[in-house]
């Protein structure tokens, strides 16, 4: 939903970069590559393509000790790979084995097969892919269960997977948690209107005012436009997009200049899947979870409301549950303050799941 912002930032980065800019990028990428080296005797560092849902999809598995609990990340966007944040989240890999997956239509998976080779781009198809990825990870690492971490739009998949398959997951952690309520709560939309009025953004106000009163009737393009305005009208979110998201992509040692463009194309291609979730109602789908349940939300998130996430959390029934805000963060809270996010994982999640991380020795 943030593809337009990403496109603008990427275009700026790619517009006739000077030798000095490219030299600076090369230096930072080299340093990040050194930072990401894993040489621990029981560590793992694997990236490659696995056949999931009939196509080749990119999966990364990294960690310093295979005895650690495993986390499977479901990235948001839709279409926004979290693999770009590897250097920022390097410390996580000391305590967890982190699995990152570029979903169909996303970055390296998109680059492998091209737009025409992505197959069916629907919520249900990607949900089925996520089940396959889970089973692949369980088998590859010999784990009994894994932690499921849903970021932003990925948390829409995460809630449903956690509810349906508690035998596969040792805990659910949502961040930038999407809560769908079939359009009953419009506080995020109203806050946007308030910001636009205060800034005198008449053109943007007109565009938002032209939207159907029922957001379930919006097209995928209209949803993307709305998300763009949510982010660009908030200085903290816009700063995070430019410095943390696009900065991480620009300096990622795993991604080429060509893949900066693929990042944007993947987000645009993935917009279509949001139509399927327009009418979702997380309360109606069920608030009972048979596994530990956590939400770690940005305190000032203007895209995925912490208040709405808290209301849903309060109604959740789970063996153990916890809610925390990450201070001075909007969206992408886990990546703006990765050390704080890790502190919360270590305090609340790892003690519960460490005993279930029965991981076999590396094959």
C-alpha positions in Angstrom: 0.0 0.0 0.0 3.0 2.3 0.2 4.3 1.6 -3.2 4.0 5.2 -4.4 6.2 6.5 -1.6 8.7 3.7 -2.3 8.6 4.5 -6.0 9.4 8.2 -5.4 12.2 7.4 -3.0 13.7 4.7 -5.3 13.5 7.1 -8.3 15.5 9.7 -6.4 18.1 7.1 -5.5 18.4 5.7 -9.0 18.3 9.1 -10.9 21.8 9.3 -12.4 23.6 8.4 -9.2 27.1 10.0 -9.0 30.3 8.1 -8.5 30.5 9.5 -5.0 27.0 8.3 -4.1 27.7 4.9 -5.6 31.0 4.8 -3.8 29.3 5.6 -0.5 26.8 2.9 -1.1 29.5 0.3 -1.9 31.3 1.1 1.3 28.2 0.8 3.4 27.1 -2.4 1.7 30.6 -3.9 2.3 30.4 -3.0 6.0 26.9 -4.4 6.2 28.0 -7.6 4.5 30.7 -8.0 7.2 28.2 -7.3 9.9 25.9 -10.0 8.6 28.6 -12.7 8.5 27.7 -15.8 10.6 30.6 -18.0 11.5 29.3 -19.6 14.7 29.9 -23.4 14.7 26.2 -24.1 15.1 25.0 -21.2 13.1 23.1 -21.1 9.8 23.1 -18.7 6.8 21.1 -20.0 3.9 19.4 -18.0 1.1 17.9 -19.6 -2.0 14.8 -20.6 -3.9 12.3 -23.2 -2.7 9.4 -24.5 -4.8 6.3 -23.2 -3.0 2.9 -23.2 -4.5 4.2 -24.3 -7.9 6.7 -21.5 -8.3 10.3 -20.7 -7.0 10.1 -18.5 -4.0 13.0 -17.0 -2.1 13.6 -18.0 1.6 16.4 -16.9 3.9 17.3 -18.8 7.1 19.8 -17.1 9.4 20.9 -17.5 13.0 23.9 -18.0 15.2 22.7 -21.1 17.0 20.3 -23.8 15.6 19.3 -24.5 19.2 17.6 -21.1 19.4 13.8 -20.7 18.7 12.8 -20.1 15.1 10.9 -17.1 13.9 9.1 -17.1 10.6 8.4 -13.5 9.5 5.5 -12.6 7.3 6.3 -9.3 5.6 3.8 -6.5 5.0 3.2 -4.0 2.2 1.7 -6.1 0.7 4.8 -6.7 -1.3 7.4 -5.2 1.1 10.2 -7.7 1.8 11.7 -7.5 5.3 15.0 -9.1 4.0 16.3 -5.5 3.4 16.5 -5.0 7.2 19.1 -7.7 7.8 21.8 -5.4 9.1 19.4 -3.5 11.3 18.1 -6.7 12.9 21.5 -8.6 13.1 21.3 -8.8 16.9 18.0 -10.8 16.7 20.0 -13.6 15.1 22.0 -14.1 18.3 18.8 -15.2 20.1 16.6 -16.6 17.3 16.9 -18.3 13.9 15.2 -15.8 11.6 13.4 -17.0 8.5 12.5 -14.4 5.9 10.4 -15.1 2.8 9.7 -13.0 -0.3 6.1 -13.9 -1.1 5.0 -14.4 -4.6 5.1 -11.2 -6.5 7.8 -9.8 -4.2 11.4 -8.7 -4.7 13.7 -11.8 -5.3 10.7 -14.1 -5.9 9.4 -11.6 -8.5 12.9 -11.3 -10.0 13.1 -15.1 -10.4 10.0 -15.7 -12.4 9.0 -12.2 -13.6 5.5 -10.8 -13.3 4.1 -13.4 -15.7 5.6 -16.2 -13.6 4.0 -15.4 -10.3 0.8 -17.3 -10.8 -2.4 -16.4 -8.9 -1.9 -13.2 -6.9 -4.7 -13.6 -4.3 -4.9 -13.6 -0.5 -6.0 -17.3 -0.5 -3.1 -18.4 -2.7 -0.5 -16.6 -0.6 -2.1 -18.0 2.6 -1.7 -21.5 1.2 1.9 -20.6 0.3 2.5 -19.6 4.0 1.3 -23.0 5.2 3.8 -24.6 2.7 6.6 -22.3 3.9 5.8 -23.2 7.5 6.0 -26.9 6.8 9.2 -26.4 4.8 10.8 -24.6 7.7 9.7 -27.2 10.3 11.1 -30.0 8.1 14.3 -28.2 7.2 15.2 -27.2 10.7 13.7 -30.1 12.5 11.7 -27.8 14.7 8.6 -28.9 16.6 7.0 -25.5 16.4 8.1 -22.0 15.3 7.2 -18.4 16.3 5.0 -16.6 13.8 5.8 -12.9 13.4 3.4 -10.9 11.3 4.4 -7.4 10.1 1.8 -5.0 9.0 -0.2 -6.6 6.1 1.5 -9.8 6.9 -0.3 -9.8 10.2 -3.6 -10.3 8.4 -2.1 -13.7 7.3 -0.6 -14.2 10.7 -3.8 -13.9 12.7 -5.5 -16.6 10.5 -2.6 -18.9 10.6 -2.2 -18.7 14.3 -5.9 -19.3 14.9 -6.0 -22.3 12.5 -2.7 -24.0 13.2 -1.7 -23.8 16.8 0.1 -27.1 16.4 2.6 -25.5 14.1 3.3 -22.3 16.0 4.7 -21.8 19.5 3.6 -18.2 19.7 2.1 -15.4 17.6 3.7 -12.0 17.6 2.0 -9.1 15.6 3.6 -5.8 15.0 2.1 -2.9 12.9 -0.8 -5.2 13.6 -3.7 -5.0 11.0 -7.1 -5.3 12.6 -10.0 -5.7 10.2 -13.4 -4.9 11.5 -15.4 -4.7 8.3 -15.1 -1.0 8.3 -16.7 -0.2 11.6 -13.8 1.8 13.0 -12.9 4.8 10.9 -10.6 6.6 13.4 -7.5 6.3 11.2 -9.4 7.8 8.3 -10.8 10.7 10.4 -7.3 11.4 11.8 -6.0 11.6 8.2 -8.7 14.2 7.4 -7.7 16.2 10.5 -4.0 16.2 9.4 -4.8 17.2 5.9 -7.0 20.1 7.0 -4.4 21.3 9.4 -1.8 21.3 6.7 -4.1 23.0 4.2 -3.8 20.1 1.7 -6.9 20.9 -0.4 -6.1 18.6 -3.3 -5.5 15.7 -1.0 -8.6 16.4 0.9 -10.6 16.4 -2.3 -9.2 13.1 -3.3 -10.0 11.5 0.1 -13.5 13.1 0.0 -14.2 11.5 -3.4 -13.8 8.0 -1.9 -16.9 5.9 -1.2 -18.1 6.3 2.4 -17.8 2.6 2.8 -14.1 1.7 2.5 -15.1 -1.9 1.6 -16.1 -0.4 -1.8 -12.7 1.1 -2.5 -10.6 -0.3 -5.3 -7.0 -1.6 -4.7 -5.7 1.6 -6.2 -7.8 3.8 -3.9 -6.6 1.8 -0.9 -3.0 2.4 -2.0 -3.7 6.2 -2.5 -5.2 6.3 1.0 -2.3 4.5 2.5 0.1 6.9 0.8 -1.6 9.9 2.3 -1.7 8.3 5.7 2.1 8.0 5.6 3.0 11.2 3.9 0.8 13.4 6.1 2.6 12.1 9.2 6.2 13.4 9.6 7.3 10.4 11.7 6.0 7.8 9.3 7.4 9.6 6.3 10.8 9.9 7.9 10.7 6.2 8.7 9.8 5.3 5.1 12.7 7.5 3.7 15.4 6.8 6.2 14.7 3.3 7.5 12.9 1.5 4.7 14.4 3.0 1.6 17.8 3.5 3.4 17.9 -0.1 4.3 17.1 -1.1 0.7 19.8 1.2 -0.7 22.5 -0.2 1.6 21.4 -3.8 1.7 24.3 -6.2 0.8 21.7 -8.7 -0.4 20.2 -6.5 -3.0 21.4 -5.0 -6.3 20.5 -1.7 -8.0 18.2 -3.7 -10.2 16.4 -5.0 -7.2 15.5 -1.5 -6.0 13.2 -1.3 -8.9 11.9 -4.8 -8.2 11.0 -3.7 -4.7 8.7 -1.0 -6.1 7.2 -3.3 -8.8 6.5 -6.0 -6.3 4.5 -3.6 -4.0 2.5 -2.3 -7.0 1.8 -5.8 -8.2 0.8 -6.9 -4.8 -1.8 -4.2 -4.3 -4.5 -6.3 -5.8 -4.6 -8.8 -2.9 -6.0 -6.1 -0.6 -9.4 -6.4 -2.1 -9.9 -9.8 -0.5 -9.4 -8.4 3.0 -11.7 -5.4 2.7 -14.6 -7.2 4.3 -12.6 -9.2 6.9 -13.9 -9.1 10.5 -11.3 -10.3 13.0 -13.8 -10.4 15.8 -16.2 -12.5 13.8 -13.4 -14.8 12.8 -12.7 -15.5 16.4 -10.7 -14.1 19.3 -9.7 -17.4 20.8 -6.1 -18.5 20.2 -4.6 -21.8 21.5 -1.1 -20.4 21.7 0.7 -17.4 23.4 -0.4 -14.2 21.7 1.5 -10.9 21.6 1.1 -7.5 20.0 4.0 -5.1 19.9 2.8 -1.9 18.3 4.3 1.4 17.4 3.1 4.0 19.9 2.3 6.6 17.2 1.3 4.3 14.3 -1.1 6.3 12.0 -1.6 3.4 9.6 -2.5 0.5 11.9 -4.1 2.0 15.0 -2.6 1.0 18.3 -6.0 1.7 19.9 -7.8 -0.7 17.6 -5.1 -3.3 18.1 -5.5 -2.9 21.8 -9.3 -3.3 21.7 -8.9 -6.6 19.7 -6.1 -7.7 22.1 -8.3 -7.1 25.1 -10.9 -9.5 23.7 -8.3 -12.2 22.8 -8.4 -15.4 24.8 -5.0 -17.1 24.9 -3.0 -19.3 27.3 -0.6 -16.3 27.7 -0.9 -12.9 26.1 0.9 -9.6 26.2 0.6 -6.1 24.6 3.3 -3.4 24.5 3.9 -0.2 22.6 7.2 0.7 21.1 7.8 4.3 22.1 8.4 7.1 19.6 7.5 4.9 16.7 4.9 4.9 14.0 4.6 2.2 11.4 7.7 -0.1 10.9 8.3 0.1 14.7 10.3 -3.2 14.8 12.7 -1.8 12.3 13.0 1.8 13.5 13.8 0.5 17.0 15.0 -3.1 16.5 16.9 -3.2 19.8 13.7 -2.3 21.7 11.7 -4.8 19.7 14.3 -7.5 20.6 14.1 -6.5 24.3 10.4 -7.2 24.2 10.9 -10.5 22.4 13.5 -11.6 25.0 11.4 -10.5 28.0 8.0 -11.9 26.9 8.3 -14.4 24.0 11.6 -16.3 24.2 11.2 -17.6 27.8 7.9 -19.3 26.7 9.1 -20.8 23.4 12.8 -21.7 24.2 11.7 -25.1 25.6 9.8 -25.9 22.4 12.7 -25.0 20.0 13.8 -28.6 19.5 16.0 -28.0 16.5 18.0 -30.7 14.9 21.6 -30.3 14.0 22.2 -28.7 10.6 21.9 -31.3 7.8 
